[in-house]
């Protein structure tokens, strides 16, 4: 269970020769997220990515509290990040090593001490995603979808209970989009996705609409997507 209680996020904006201004990115967010598949939709700049980054302590609330399984992200960030894996829009933002195999091995380092066993486990995890033939290729030589699957594999190697994905299909063509969506929705973990992809959102159990930094609507997918289209003037 993820709970956001009275959460607001504000940032300071420096101004030359004047006191810093403040900009509110999220305000008065109250959510309890228990469903297996949750989608978050909203316009660019609406605050949906900020909301997702709160869930594993990548950013902290300016006011209110974010709890993951009873753990406070502000006070127990390390424990929270062990529970919540995060996937970025651009996989190159999180693939730290030169090859897929090296990146998955890095994720396994704390759990598997023996180097040989760690390599075997990394190869096994890549094979489960159909990526074994790319194991020793440079991540820069992979397609966008292949990179996103490697990023997902690296995240799953840490054993998270929750997977949070910030617009994971935005940079992908249709074939790779379908592959990544299928992989995400097939996970046993709770999955929370921010997306502009309304077909992806429609397959969720629950959809949260963020508009101008606030929860505009929260409910079943058809009603939420209808409300989102109204907000967007579609």
C-alpha positions in Angstrom: 0.0 0.0 0.0 1.2 3.5 -0.9 -0.3 6.4 0.8 0.1 10.1 0.1 -1.4 12.3 2.9 -1.7 16.0 2.3 1.3 16.0 0.0 2.5 19.2 -1.7 5.8 19.8 -3.6 7.1 23.3 -4.1 10.5 24.3 -5.6 12.5 27.5 -5.2 13.2 29.5 -8.4 16.2 31.8 -8.1 15.8 35.2 -9.6 18.7 37.6 -10.4 18.7 40.5 -7.9 15.4 39.5 -6.3 14.3 37.0 -3.6 13.7 33.5 -4.9 10.2 32.8 -6.1 8.3 29.5 -5.3 6.5 27.3 -7.7 4.1 24.6 -6.6 4.4 21.4 -8.6 1.8 19.4 -6.6 -0.7 20.5 -4.0 -3.0 18.7 -1.5 -2.6 15.2 -2.9 -4.3 12.5 -0.9 -4.1 9.0 -2.4 -4.1 5.4 -1.2 -2.8 3.2 -4.0 -3.5 -0.5 -3.4 -4.5 -1.7 -6.9 -2.2 -4.0 -8.9 -2.1 -1.8 -11.9 -2.4 2.0 -11.6 -2.0 4.6 -14.4 -1.4 8.3 -13.9 -2.3 10.6 -16.8 -2.0 14.3 -17.3 -0.6 17.0 -19.6 3.1 17.8 -19.8 3.9 19.8 -16.7 0.8 18.7 -14.9 2.8 17.1 -12.0 2.5 13.4 -12.9 6.2 12.7 -13.1 6.7 14.6 -9.8 4.0 12.4 -8.2 5.9 9.2 -9.4 9.2 10.5 -8.1 7.7 10.9 -4.7 6.9 7.2 -4.5 10.5 6.0 -4.0 12.0 9.2 -2.5 13.7 10.5 -5.7 12.1 13.8 -4.5 10.6 14.6 -1.1 7.4 16.3 -0.3 7.5 19.9 0.9 4.5 19.2 3.0 2.6 16.1 4.0 3.7 12.5 4.1 4.4 9.7 1.6 4.3 6.1 3.0 5.2 2.9 1.2 4.2 -0.1 3.2 4.3 2.0 6.3 7.8 3.4 5.6 8.2 7.2 5.4 10.1 8.2 2.2 11.5 11.2 4.1 12.9 9.2 7.0 13.4 5.7 5.6 14.5 6.4 2.0 16.9 3.5 1.7 14.3 1.0 2.8 11.7 2.5 0.5 14.0 2.3 -2.5 14.6 -1.4 -1.8 10.9 -1.9 -2.1 10.2 0.4 -5.1 12.0 0.1 -8.4 11.9 3.1 -10.8 12.0 3.0 -14.6 12.8 6.3 -16.4 11.4 7.5 -19.7 14.8 7.3 -21.3 16.6 4.0 -20.3 20.0 5.6 -21.0 19.3 7.8 -17.9 19.6 4.7 -15.7 21.8 2.2 -17.6 25.1 2.8 -15.9 27.3 0.1 -17.5 28.5 -0.5 -21.0 26.6 -3.7 -21.7 23.3 -5.3 -20.7 25.0 -8.1 -18.8 27.2 -5.7 -16.8 24.3 -3.5 -15.9 22.2 -6.4 -14.6 25.3 -7.8 -12.7 25.6 -4.4 -11.0 22.1 -4.6 -9.8 22.8 -8.1 -8.4 26.0 -7.1 -6.6 24.5 -6.7 -3.1 22.4 -9.9 -3.3 24.9 -12.3 -5.0 28.4 -12.0 -3.7 30.0 -14.7 -5.9 31.0 -13.2 -9.2 30.5 -16.4 -11.2 27.1 -17.0 -9.7 26.2 -13.3 -10.2 27.0 -13.5 -13.9 25.0 -16.7 -14.3 22.0 -15.1 -12.6 22.3 -12.0 -14.8 22.3 -14.1 -17.9 19.3 -16.0 -16.6 17.4 -12.8 -16.0 18.2 -11.5 -19.5 17.1 -14.8 -21.0 13.8 -14.5 -19.3 13.2 -11.2 -21.2 14.5 -12.7 -24.5 17.6 -10.5 -24.2 20.3 -13.2 -23.9 21.7 -12.5 -27.4 22.2 -8.9 -26.5 24.0 -9.6 -23.2 27.4 -8.4 -24.2 26.4 -5.8 -26.8 26.9 -2.1 -26.0 23.6 -0.6 -24.7 24.1 2.1 -27.3 23.7 -0.5 -30.1 20.3 -1.7 -28.8 17.0 -0.4 -29.9 14.9 1.8 -27.6 12.7 -1.1 -26.7 15.6 -3.4 -26.0 17.2 -0.8 -23.8 13.9 -0.3 -21.9 13.7 -4.1 -21.3 17.3 -4.1 -20.1 16.4 -1.3 -17.7 13.4 -3.2 -16.5 15.5 -6.4 -16.0 18.1 -4.4 -14.0 15.4 -3.0 -11.8 13.7 -6.4 -11.3 17.1 -7.9 -10.4 17.0 -5.9 -7.1 13.8 -7.7 -6.1 11.4 -4.8 -5.7 7.8 -5.2 -4.5 6.6 -2.2 -6.5 7.6 -1.1 -10.0 7.1 2.6 -10.9 7.5 3.6 -14.6 7.6 7.2 -15.8 6.3 7.3 -19.4 8.2 4.1 -20.3 6.7 3.9 -23.9 7.1 7.5 -24.9 10.3 7.0 -27.0 9.3 3.7 -28.5 7.8 2.6 -31.9 4.6 0.5 -31.8 6.3 -2.9 -31.8 8.6 -2.0 -28.9 5.8 -0.2 -27.1 3.7 -3.4 -27.2 6.6 -5.5 -26.0 7.3 -3.2 -23.0 3.6 -2.9 -22.1 3.2 -6.6 -22.2 6.3 -7.1 -20.0 5.1 -4.5 -17.4 1.5 -5.7 -17.2 2.7 -9.3 -16.8 4.7 -8.5 -13.6 3.6 -10.0 -10.3 4.6 -6.7 -8.6 2.3 -3.7 -8.2 2.9 -1.5 -11.2 2.3 2.3 -11.3 2.8 4.0 -14.6 2.7 7.6 -15.7 1.7 7.8 -19.4 0.2 9.7 -22.3 -0.7 6.3 -23.8 -4.4 6.0 -23.3 -4.6 2.4 -24.5 -2.0 1.5 -21.8 -4.0 3.5 -19.2 -7.3 1.8 -20.2 -5.8 -1.6 -19.3 -5.1 -0.4 -15.7 -7.3 -1.2 -12.7 -7.4 2.5 -11.7 -6.5 5.8 -13.4 -5.5 9.0 -11.6 -5.8 12.2 -13.6 -3.4 15.0 -12.6 -4.2 18.5 -13.7 -2.3 21.7 -12.8 -0.6 20.0 -9.8 -3.8 18.5 -8.3 -5.7 15.2 -8.5 -8.5 16.1 -10.9 -10.1 12.7 -11.1 -9.4 9.3 -9.6 -11.4 6.2 -10.6 -12.0 3.4 -13.1 -10.2 3.8 -16.4 -13.1 4.7 -18.8 -14.4 7.5 -16.6 -10.9 8.8 -15.9 -9.9 8.8 -19.5 -13.1 10.5 -20.4 -12.4 13.2 -17.9 -8.8 13.6 -19.1 -10.0 14.1 -22.6 -12.4 16.8 -21.4 -9.6 18.6 -19.6 -7.4 18.4 -22.7 -10.2 19.7 -24.9 -10.4 16.6 -27.0 
